[in-house]
Amino acid sequence: VHRLENPGMIPLTLIEVQSGAYLGEDDIVRIEDTYGRT
């Protein structure tokens, strides 16, 4: 489990990179957001 914060004034751009033999979305486990976002 991890979080990302941008305390700066410039908008943050995050680039996600996957590697390996399988690059599907169905192996991602989403956890509940304690801050009420999506």
Secondary structure by P-SEA (a helix, b strand, c coil): ccccccccccbbbbbbbbbccccccccccccccccccc
